[in-house]
């Protein structure tokens, strides 16, 4: 059989065609792959700052008009197009201003303000809410009485300390999880991590070497005899991934505890460096500094809730534009989870997020006086 060989020029042409095809494929892939960006544009006389963060997979927006800045974020999938806001419609009544964002890609609640302060849509006047009633779906409240609790919403799973254990409010069911025989009024070292809740054996005096591990998936209790003994003069530094970090102030030790594996180790003692996490990044810190002041991990979040003079505010992403979300006097933030925050108003536990607004959950008279680290949310 005759063998055919390509000429050198033909080989070069084929190689160039192959390179062109590969380049085209890479170009098409790049069109649909996400990239962080920031751009500014105007719509209906509103100045818009549009940002996409590739790492957080979130869009962040600032809309400015007459010196008033409105902010919101969106967790939609990355869009190959930019300038996602096509229009803005303004509504004004009794000093309240609300902006409706018109977009084929984005969905957000109306962005509202009053006297130069951005605030939640749920805090505007009733008349303006009626004008924008397509956004408002008021959750129905119940009034279920169980012992000394008034339960108003059953969509949340809540563990409430009851001196000998926890009352677990799961829908309309309440289950008691017993841990102790005698009354224990405070459990400052109890910690929820992922689907576990750990509680030291507070029936041991002065120090402990036993942890109770509650599996929140099935409510089974596991007893762990630890290889170290820890003073009650300790505090929880924070959690990271599957580990709890505890500082024993009396003995000058930082521990890392991994409940689901029943493992623990000494990270630092005496004058050595331990670990603290700041916005998810580990940093070295001297144990003496941890003992001198109660420090805590900080966490990077797209939704950040803070108390300012007993008022609750939200700011998005890594920006500082505060949005007022409640008119109540807030005693304490109990727990935050992504866009939702749980907090105490007097003796009542509330929840807020942008979709449902402020919702009353549980009322319990004891919370008027004793409430520190006694409520855990399993959502």
C-alpha positions in Angstrom: 0.0 0.0 0.0 1.1 3.5 -0.8 1.9 5.7 2.2 1.0 9.3 2.1 2.9 12.0 4.0 1.6 15.4 4.7 3.7 18.3 3.5 5.3 20.5 6.1 3.1 23.4 5.1 -0.1 21.2 5.5 1.1 20.2 9.0 1.5 23.8 10.0 -2.0 24.6 8.7 -3.5 21.7 10.7 -1.6 22.8 13.9 -2.9 26.4 13.4 -6.5 25.1 13.0 -6.2 23.0 16.1 -4.8 25.9 18.1 -7.7 28.1 16.8 -10.3 25.5 17.9 -8.7 25.2 21.4 -8.6 29.0 21.7 -12.3 29.2 20.6 -13.3 26.6 23.2 -11.4 28.4 26.0 -13.0 31.7 24.9 -16.5 30.2 25.1 -15.7 28.7 28.6 -14.4 32.1 29.8 -17.7 33.7 28.7 -19.7 31.5 31.0 -17.2 31.3 33.9 -17.6 33.7 36.8 -15.2 36.7 37.3 -15.2 39.2 40.1 -16.0 42.7 38.8 -17.2 46.2 39.8 -18.8 48.7 37.6 -20.9 51.9 37.8 -23.8 52.9 35.6 -27.0 55.0 35.7 -30.6 54.0 35.4 -33.5 56.5 35.7 -31.3 59.1 37.3 -30.1 56.6 39.9 -26.3 55.9 40.3 -25.8 52.2 40.5 -22.6 50.4 41.7 -22.8 46.7 40.7 -20.3 44.3 42.2 -19.8 40.5 41.9 -17.5 38.6 44.2 -16.4 35.3 42.7 -15.3 33.8 46.0 -18.5 34.6 47.9 -20.7 34.0 44.8 -22.7 37.1 45.6 -23.8 40.3 43.9 -23.6 43.5 46.0 -25.4 46.7 44.9 -25.4 50.3 46.0 -28.0 52.6 44.6 -27.6 56.3 45.2 -30.2 59.1 44.8 -30.1 62.6 46.3 -27.3 61.6 48.6 -29.2 58.6 50.0 -27.5 55.2 49.6 -29.5 52.0 49.4 -27.7 48.6 49.5 -28.7 45.0 48.9 -27.2 41.7 47.9 -28.3 38.8 45.7 -27.2 35.2 45.7 -28.3 34.4 42.1 -26.1 32.4 39.9 -23.4 34.2 38.0 -24.8 36.0 34.9 -22.8 36.5 31.8 -24.5 39.8 31.2 -23.7 42.9 33.3 -25.8 45.9 34.3 -28.6 43.7 35.6 -30.9 46.5 36.8 -33.1 47.7 34.0 -35.3 50.2 35.9 -36.2 51.6 39.3 -39.6 52.8 40.5 -39.9 55.1 43.5 -42.8 55.2 46.0 -43.2 57.9 48.6 -45.7 58.4 51.4 -45.5 60.1 54.8 -41.8 60.6 54.5 -41.1 57.0 53.7 -39.4 56.2 50.4 -39.2 52.8 48.8 -37.5 51.8 45.5 -38.7 48.9 43.4 -35.8 47.3 41.5 -36.8 46.2 38.0 -34.6 43.4 36.7 -35.1 40.2 34.6 -32.4 38.5 36.8 -32.5 40.0 40.3 -35.2 39.7 42.9 -35.1 41.9 46.0 -37.6 43.4 48.5 -38.3 47.1 48.1 -35.4 49.2 49.3 -36.8 51.7 51.8 -35.7 54.7 53.8 -37.0 57.2 56.3 -35.3 60.5 57.2 -32.0 59.5 55.6 -31.9 56.1 57.2 -32.2 52.9 55.2 -34.6 50.5 56.9 -36.4 47.2 56.4 -39.4 47.2 54.2 -41.3 45.8 57.2 -40.8 49.0 59.1 -42.5 51.4 56.6 -45.9 52.9 57.1 -49.0 50.7 56.7 -50.2 52.8 53.8 -47.0 52.3 51.8 -47.0 48.6 52.6 -50.5 48.4 51.2 -49.3 50.0 48.0 -46.5 47.4 47.8 -48.5 44.5 49.2 -47.3 42.0 46.6 -44.1 41.7 48.6 -45.7 41.1 52.0 -46.7 37.6 53.1 -47.3 37.8 56.8 -46.6 34.5 58.5 -49.5 33.0 60.5 -48.9 32.9 64.3 -50.1 30.2 66.7 -50.4 30.4 70.4 -49.5 27.0 71.8 -48.9 26.7 75.5 -46.5 24.2 76.9 -45.6 24.4 80.6 -44.4 28.1 80.9 -43.8 28.6 77.2 -46.0 30.4 74.7 -45.1 29.1 71.2 -46.1 31.4 68.3 -44.3 29.9 65.4 -43.5 26.2 64.8 -41.2 26.4 61.8 -38.1 26.6 63.9 -36.3 23.9 65.9 -35.3 25.4 69.2 -33.5 24.0 72.3 -34.2 25.8 75.6 -32.3 25.0 78.7 -34.6 23.8 81.5 -32.1 23.4 84.4 -31.9 19.6 84.1 -31.7 19.4 80.4 -33.3 20.9 77.2 -36.8 21.3 76.0 -36.6 20.7 72.3 -39.3 22.6 70.4 -39.6 20.7 67.1 -42.6 21.9 65.1 -45.6 21.4 67.4 -43.8 18.7 69.4 -41.8 19.3 72.6 -39.3 16.7 73.8 -37.3 16.8 77.0 -33.6 15.9 76.8 -32.4 15.1 80.3 -28.8 15.6 81.3 -28.7 16.2 85.0 -30.4 15.1 88.3 -29.9 18.4 90.1 -30.8 21.9 88.8 -28.1 23.7 86.8 -28.9 27.3 86.2 -26.1 28.4 83.9 -24.3 26.5 81.1 -21.9 29.1 79.8 -19.6 26.5 78.1 -22.4 24.7 76.2 -21.7 25.0 72.5 -23.6 24.1 69.3 -21.3 23.0 66.4 -22.8 21.7 63.2 -25.3 19.0 64.2 -23.9 18.5 67.7 -24.5 20.3 71.0 -21.9 19.8 73.7 -22.4 20.4 77.4 -19.9 19.9 80.2 -20.9 17.8 83.1 -21.9 20.6 85.4 -22.6 18.2 88.3 -18.8 18.0 88.6 -17.5 20.8 90.8 -14.8 23.4 90.0 -13.5 21.5 87.0 -14.7 18.8 84.5 -13.4 15.9 82.4 -16.7 14.8 81.0 -18.7 16.2 78.1 -22.2 15.3 77.0 -22.5 15.2 73.2 -26.1 15.5 71.9 -26.6 14.4 68.3 -29.2 16.8 67.0 -30.2 14.5 64.2 -31.5 11.8 66.5 -31.2 13.4 70.0 -29.0 10.6 71.2 -26.6 11.6 74.1 -23.1 10.4 74.1 -20.9 10.7 77.2 -17.2 11.5 76.6 -14.6 11.0 79.3 -11.8 13.4 78.2 -8.1 12.8 78.7 -7.7 16.4 80.2 -9.4 18.1 83.1 -10.7 21.6 82.4 -11.4 24.4 84.9 -14.9 26.1 84.8 -12.9 29.3 84.7 -12.9 28.9 80.9 -14.6 30.4 77.9 -15.3 29.4 74.3 -13.0 31.2 71.9 -15.0 30.1 68.8 -15.6 27.3 66.4 -14.0 26.5 63.1 -15.0 23.7 60.7 -15.6 20.7 63.1 -13.5 22.0 66.0 -14.4 23.9 69.2 -11.7 26.1 70.7 -11.7 26.6 74.4 -9.5 28.8 76.7 -8.9 27.5 80.2 -8.0 30.8 81.9 -7.1 29.3 85.3 -4.5 26.9 83.8 -3.5 29.1 80.9 -4.3 26.5 78.2 -6.0 26.7 74.7 -7.7 23.5 73.7 -9.0 22.3 70.3 -11.9 19.9 70.8 -13.4 17.8 68.0 -16.7 16.4 69.5 -17.8 14.0 66.7 -14.4 12.2 66.9 -14.1 12.5 70.7 -10.6 14.0 70.2 -8.9 16.9 71.8 -5.4 18.5 72.0 -3.6 21.2 73.7 -2.8 24.0 71.2 -0.8 26.1 73.6 0.1 26.6 77.2 2.3 28.8 79.4 3.8 31.5 77.2 3.4 29.8 73.8 1.3 30.9 70.8 -2.1 29.6 70.3 -4.6 30.2 67.4 -7.4 32.7 66.8 -9.5 32.9 63.6 -10.2 36.3 62.2 -12.7 36.3 59.3 -11.8 32.6 58.6 -8.0 33.2 58.6 -5.9 31.6 61.4 -3.5 33.9 63.3 -1.1 33.2 66.0 -1.8 34.7 69.4 0.0 34.4 72.8 -2.0 32.4 75.4 -1.4 35.1 78.0 -3.4 37.5 75.7 -6.2 34.9 75.5 -6.3 34.6 79.3 -6.1 38.3 80.0 -9.2 39.2 77.9 -12.0 37.1 76.6 -11.5 37.2 72.9 -13.6 35.6 70.1 -13.3 34.4 66.6 -14.7 36.7 63.9 -16.5 35.2 60.9 -16.8 36.4 57.3 -20.5 36.7 56.3 -22.6 38.3 53.6 -25.2 39.2 56.2 -23.9 41.0 59.4 -26.3 41.8 62.2 -25.2 44.2 65.0 -26.7 46.0 68.0 -26.3 49.7 68.3 -27.9 51.2 71.5 -30.2 48.2 71.7 -31.3 48.7 68.1 -30.8 45.9 65.5 -29.1 46.7 62.2 -28.0 44.8 59.2 -25.1 45.5 56.9 -24.3 43.4 53.8 -21.0 41.9 52.6 -18.0 43.8 53.9 -19.6 47.2 53.7 -20.8 49.4 56.6 -24.1 50.9 55.3 -26.5 50.0 58.2 -30.1 49.0 57.6 -32.5 49.2 60.6 -34.5 46.0 60.8 -36.5 46.3 64.1 -38.3 49.0 66.1 -38.0 46.8 69.3 -35.5 47.3 72.0 -33.2 44.3 71.6 -31.7 42.6 74.7 -29.4 40.2 73.0 -28.6 38.6 69.6 -29.0 34.8 70.3 -27.9 33.3 66.9 -27.3 34.2 63.3 -27.5 31.9 60.3 -26.8 33.3 56.9 -29.7 35.8 56.3 -31.6 35.1 59.5 -31.0 36.5 63.0 -32.6 35.3 66.3 -32.8 37.8 69.2 -34.5 38.5 72.5 -36.9 41.3 73.2 -37.7 41.2 76.9 -38.8 37.6 77.5 -39.6 36.8 73.9 -37.5 35.3 71.2 -37.9 36.8 67.7 -36.5 36.0 64.3 -35.8 38.3 61.3 -34.9 37.9 57.7 -35.6 39.9 54.6 -38.2 37.4 53.3 -40.4 37.0 56.4 -39.6 40.2 58.3 -39.8 40.1 62.1 -41.5 37.0 63.5 -42.4 36.3 67.1 -41.3 32.7 68.1 -41.4 31.9 71.8 -42.3 33.7 75.0 -40.8 32.4 78.3 -41.0 34.4 81.6 -37.6 33.2 82.8 -35.8 35.0 80.0 -36.7 38.3 81.7 -33.8 37.5 84.1 -31.8 34.5 83.0 -31.1 34.1 79.3 -27.3 34.0 78.7 -26.4 31.0 76.5 -29.6 29.1 77.3 -31.2 29.1 73.8 -29.8 27.1 70.8 -31.3 27.1 67.3 -31.2 23.9 65.3 -32.0 25.2 61.8 
